[in-house]
Each structure stands twice: as structure tokens, then as C-alpha cells.
Amino acid sequence: MTDQAVDAGGVGRSAHEVTEDYFLGRTRELKELRADIERAGLDTLAGRKAPRARVLLIAGRPGSGRTALAEKLVRQIARRYPDGVLRARLGEPDGTPVPVERTARDLLAALDRPAPPGAAEDELTEALRTALADRRTLLLLDDATGAEQVDALLPDSPDCLVVAVSTGPLTGIADVRPCTVGGLDTKSAVELLTRYTGAVRITVDPRAAESLAEACQGHPAALVLAGGWLAARPQAAVSDLAKRLHAGTDDAVDASPPARVFRHVYDELSTPAARIVRLLALAPAGLADPHTASALAGCSVGSARVVLDDLVTLGLLRAVDSPLPQYEVPGWLHPLLWALARSQERPADLQLARARMLERTVRLLQACRAITETDSPQAREKLNAMPREVRFPTPRAAADWLRIRRPALLASARLAVADGELDTLARRLMSQLVRALVAHEGTQAAAADLYGLHSLVLDVAERRGLPRERAAALLNLGDVDAQTGRTRNALARYRLALAAGREANDPYATGRAMESVGGAYQELGDHDRAADWFGRALAERLARGEREQAARLYGRIATAHTYAGRYGEGLRNWRAAVAGYRKGGDVAAHARALSELARVQEYAGRFEESLRTCQEAAEWARRAEDVRLQAALQLRLADTLEHLGDPTAARLHRAAAERMLGEKAPQDGTEDDTRAEQDRNACEIRSPSSED
């Protein structure tokens, strides 16, 4: 069978109309695979319980139907594994191995298990094995490029089963016998042709159909191409195509059946269609849509859509089941397209096509983000100025496009950085992709992708000697490391960011890095160093006259001293923070600073001072309409009054706090946390770009 499944009926079926639940041939292979599941493993024969999942290997060349065979097997045995089926592709279209870290993260996401952004491969694979330890799950690992990929993902549970698809044997994994996939038998091959050509053309000349199947050597990909070509030409005789293929066998540079049929199909394409086909070798992750094809070939989006649909009919592309038009380049076809692109396009033209594709992607990402900012007149004006074909009608349409095209967008960023000659476009692309992900999904939901993008930004910044961008990337990566508990890693990144900020003579990045270093030391419990670094950041803010940020830093210094038990220093700095917020007119921040001042006064045993400060803070919280803070202050007043020997007044304040919290809606309870998060991100700098 082919990687494209085949429909059970009809005449002249195109590849995208073929359903995956119809299967031809492979009876022997399926029987062998099912028997291999029941076969006792080496551990069982030795009287030991198998420590890991059994691995079934389906080996064959791309386009031989190996994936379709694996999918058929999975459908047959899925009921034995009540915890479901997990799928992952371990190879890129060009044969590059997919990093195990990325695969493990995707599998954890499918299991709804957390995968910390930036986590190492070992941590993620261990988390995956833990998640699968008590499950009966079936894993289908397609396009495995080596045994190490599969081995890293194997569950430590004999109740799980792994079906791996690869070109050759997985040497190094014990107790694996490959099921090698060759060509289809003649009957199945002719039936596959019939699904495209219709029964009449085969019935009138069955020997020609058998000859064509023989010329294709039963190779499913070649048969699909031949069937698609015949379906598109109802007047063409099956015998003519068979004769052409037999005649071209000796002259073909690549004698593989798919290559010979592809050359025949390609030679009869129109010039525009042929150019789009070979330029699809540049499609990121082997995924294309009308915009990608339009940008690569320099034609209209409508014309590209028509050509792509025709290529699906011919079997050269697969239509992806998606709400938006999207197409996949088969893995076996990718090297052939690359060879054509290199031989028929000048290197400068290939680079120009890639640049056009990246530029179109940047424009689409700009529109994807801009549609979320329609409250701003400037954003609406900018959105209306964009060409109609790159605009989205609604924010929902933009979010759907971002979700569907996400794998291709992330692959575009990786390929643009790897290219090394389009760094300006790569930087703009990553900047817009970061902003679009944040706008539609939020920083936390997109954290894993953002971590990868910031790492790519860092690669480009180091390659091009861009210290400001290096500082921004290091700060962003350090923040994610800090949020996921890798505080020492974060500290190292913050120090590197400080050096880059100084090299760029960027006081904003320098001050931000100093404060972040202080925060890391505080998290590590080194409060002396934390206070020192906060003090350095404070000096930077005061030198630039940034009063609000200076007031916030006074508070951080006070907190560090308080943790260290130096209450006098803590009180002094909190008073400075209170004064700063008062001068800046920030009523809510003024109230919170007074609240913290009262807390430290209480720690220091100054209960009467704490009582007066609490009362003052409560008044400012009332002016700020911060109900949660008012309730917290009422509770603190109650505690202080108890220390002062007035339990009756303490009960009254506790009752007042309960009334306030009872009146406050539960969903409003995150206001303080949200404000704190905003404070932490107030100095955030993004991967810089001259393009908004």
C-alpha cells in the first residue's frame, strides 16, 4: 500500500478523495506483524519480565506504503490498548532527524502532561516514560532515522507497544525483527490503478494494466502517480504509458519506479505548474498552502491554489485534512524536487524564492497580530493598508490560521536561521511570530515555542555580532529558566545579558539584567548579593530619572533585607518606596508599599507603628478601590491588635475582612497576582526589530 490510502469505489478518484480505511494487499505482512506481537520475547524466554515496550519495525523505502501498513496495523490492534494511540514523525522531509526533545514535548502535550519550556532531552524523555508507566498505549513512530531516536522514546512498560517505521534496521534495539515492505502483488497493483482510472479502461486491456504495474514494480507511489496521470487524461491508453515507462527504464538516471513515473508526469506539466512543483522543495516542513506556493513562484494566490489542487489530483501532493487549504509534499518526492530545483533554478533565484516566501510569512504574521489590536486607530489604519490577500476577516480566523500553520511557521524560522544568508528576514520573522503567539495564546501557553524562538534569535545575534539582540534573547531565555526552576541557568544567562547590554551601551537592557541577577540570587537564598544587585539596578534607574521603577526597586531591596533579618534596612527602603509611589501618584502601588512597610514593622516588633501604618494603608487601598488589599490589611490589623491586647477590635476587623472577601467575585481574586506579574514584566524587552 501507499502512504496515501485508497478509496473503495468510484471512477477517476483523486489522491485527496482517497480514504484511509481502504487497504490493498499486504496480507502476509500484516499476518507477520500480528504474530510478532504474540511472539515471546527474549526476556520472556529467559524467565524475566520484559523491562520495556515491544518494538515492531516496518522497514521500506519512502513511498513504499510503509506508513499505510503501519496505520492499518494500528487500526487493527488499537482496541488492545485502551489508553489510546500516540503518533509522532521522527524525520523531516529532507531526512533530517527531528530532535528527540521536540518529539517528547509533542507526545507529552498529547497526553496533557506538563513539559517545562527549555527542559533538556533527558528530563522530557523521563517525564514521557513516567507518563506512560501505568498505561497501555500504542505508539506509532514514523520516519525514524536511527535507533537512538526510537530508543530514547521507548516506554518502560511491557504493556505498551511501539510500531516504528524506518528505511532500514534499528540496530541497537534488542529483540526487533524488521518487516520489510516491497512492491504490491500484481492483483493489488492493478486494483490500485483501477481506483484512479476506472474499471472500464482496465477491463478492456487487462494485459496493459499488468504491464504498467510491472513497469512500476508494484511500487505504490509510482502506481499512484501513474493512476493520477491517466485519470487526468481520459483519452490516454494505459498501454501507451506502460510502453513509455518500459522504454525509459534503461535511460533513467534514477532507475527507481517513482522517479521514472515522476519524470514522465513532470515533463508534461505546464511551465508555471512545473516551476511551482520544483520550488515546493523549499516549503518548510514539507507543508505548503496557496500563500507559500504564490510567494515561491511569484504568482497570484488564486493561480497557486488551482495548481496545487491539480497536483493533488496527479498524486504529486497530498491534501491535508484541515479547515484551511494545506498540502503536504510526500517524503519520497522531496529529494527529487530538490534535484530539479538545483538543476533548473539558479542559486540566486532559489534564494529570491525563499526570501519571497519569508517576506509573505512576515506580512501574514503582522496581519495575524494586528487583527487583535483593532481598538487602536493606528493598528486599524495599518491593517487596512495591508494587501487584501494577507488580511484576516476576524481574530478567530487569524487564530485558526496560526494554529493550523504553526508547524510550518516554526519550521520556517528554523530553516531561515539555518540558511545563514537571510538573517534580516529571519529576525523579522521570529519577532513577528513571537508577537503573534503572545497576542493569540499568551506568554504561558506558548512558552515552549517562545523558548525555541528566543534560542534562534540568540544564534543569529551571536553570528551577526548584535549585542542588543543578544541581550534581549538572553534575558527572555533567562526568564523562562527562572520560571521553570532552573535558577542557576537563569543566573548565568542574566550575567551574559548584562555583558551584552554593556557592550551595546544599552542602559535599559543593563538595568533589566542587573535586576534579574538580583532576583536570581534572591531565589537562591543569597539575600546579601540580591540586595547588592538590586542596588546597582536602582542606581541606573535613578540616574535616568525613572522614579516609578526606582520605587519598585526600593521595594525589592527592602524585601531582600527583610529576608536577611535586617529590619532596619528593610524599613528604610520601604519608606523610600512609599515616598516614590506617592510622588508618582500611583495610589494602588502606594497602598501596597504601605502594607509591606506595616508588615516589616510587625516583624520588628513595632506593633503600634505597624497599626498606624496599616490604617494609613487601608485608607489608600480604599481610594485605589483594591478590595483584596483592603481585606488583607484588615486581617493584618486584627493580628496587630491581638498583639496589643485588644481581641474585641481584632474580631471586628476579621469580620470586616470576611465581608469584603465574600463580596469579591472569585474570578477577581487574581488581580494582585496579575498586577505582580505585570510588575515583573515591566522591563521586558523583546527581540528587537525595525519592523513593527
Sequence and secondary structure as in RCSB ss.txt:
>XXXX:A:sequence
MTDQAVDAGGVGRSAHEVTEDYFLGRTRELKELRADIERAGLDTLAGRKAPRARVLLIAGRPGSGRTALAEKLVR
QIARRYPDGVLRARLGEPDGTPVPVERTARDLLAALDRPAPPGAAEDELTEALRTALADRRTLLLLDDATGAEQV
DALLPDSPDCLVVAVSTGPLTGIADVRPCTVGGLDTKSAVELLTRYTGAVRITVDPRAAESLAEACQGHPAALVL
AGGWLAARPQAAVSDLAKRLHAGTDDAVDASPPARVFRHVYDELSTPAARIVRLLALAPAGLADPHTASALAGCS
VGSARVVLDDLVTLGLLRAVDSPLPQYEVPGWLHPLLWALARSQERPADLQLARARMLERTVRLLQACRAITETD
SPQAREKLNAMPREVRFPTPRAAADWLRIRRPALLASARLAVADGELDTLARRLMSQLVRALVAHEGTQAAAADL
YGLHSLVLDVAERRGLPRERAAALLNLGDVDAQTGRTRNALARYRLALAAGREANDPYATGRAMESVGGAYQELG
DHDRAADWFGRALAERLARGEREQAARLYGRIATAHTYAGRYGEGLRNWRAAVAGYRKGGDVAAHARALSELARV
QEYAGRFEESLRTCQEAAEWARRAEDVRLQAALQLRLADTLEHLGDPTAARLHRAAAERMLGEKAPQDGTEDDTR
AEQDRNACEIRSPSSED
>XXXX:A:secstr
  SS   SS SS  GGG  TT   S HHHHHHHHHHHHS  HHHHTT   SS EEEEEE  TTSSHHHHHHHHHH
HHGGG TT EEEEE B TTS B  HHHHHHHHHHHTT    TT  HHHHHHHHHHHHTT   EEEEEEE  HHHH
HHH  S TT EEEEEESS  TTSTT  EEE     HHHHHHHHHHHH HHHHHT HHHHHHHHHHTTT HHHHHH
HHHHHHH TTS HHHHHHHHHHTTTT SS SHHHHHHHHHHHTS HHHHHHHHHGGGSGGGEE HHHHHHHHT  
HHHHHHHHHHHHHHTSSEE  SSS  EE  TTTHHHHHHHHHHHS HHHHHHHHHHHHHHHHHHHHHHHHGGGTT
SHHHHHHHHTS GGG  SSHHHHHHHHHHHHHHHHHHHHHHHHH S HHHHHHHHHHHHHHHHHHH TTTTHHHH
HHHHHHHHHHHHHHT HHHHHHHHHHHHHHHHHTT HHHHHHHHHHHHHHHHHTT HHHHHHHHHHHHHHHHHTT
 HHHHHHHHHHHHHHHHHTT HHHHHHHHHHHHHHHHHTT HHHHHHHHHHHHHHHHHHT HHHHHHHHHHHHHH
HHHTT HHHHHHHHHHHHHHHHHHT HHHHHHHHHHHHHHHHHTT HHHHHHHHHHHHHHHHHS GGGGGHHHHH
HHHHHTTT      S  
